[in-house]
Amino acid sequence: MLPDPRRRRGVRHPFVAVLLVAASAVIAGARSYAAIGQWSANAPQHALARLGARVTGTLGVRVAPSPATIRRVIALVCPGGLADLTGASPGGADSVAVDGKAARGSRHGQTPAAHLLAAMTGDGRTITQLRVPDKTNEITCFAALLKPYDLSGVTVTADALHTQRDHVCFLVEDKHAHFLLVVKANQPGLHRRL
């Protein structure tokens, strides 16, 4: 059902095989791209054959996709990146924290660093993350980040940037969640009243 987002030129590994290798590694306990790459490099030939890995040479040796290929394909297919594969459902959690950070080492020349907005449960389980589009900020991505999840009865926390009327309405009316938001000078009227 997912279209292959790659250009035809230079494609060496079948699209489905890359996704199956990544998913199999995650099911086996991998929680990072490095761990997925390590699992795929050590996977036995019969497992790679079942997953549809590429065949090379006259001996028919199966070759797993590299960690860089896996990272690229997942980034193109899953808007939340690896967190969508390894993420947990917030169901049963008491709280969910939303915060954004610039990804270290992701700036290239004039291209700004990737800014990610992530959601985690109170006990440290990653739910999802979303790359904030350039020339926007976290505020525009808050609802899109949490929209797919059932947050009934869950307390959502966020920093002062997310102390917005639209965010509160989204949490209370649409998601039936509770909220704990920081109030600073970005909401001067509310700040004075408090």
Disulfide bonds with the S-S distance in Angstrom:
none
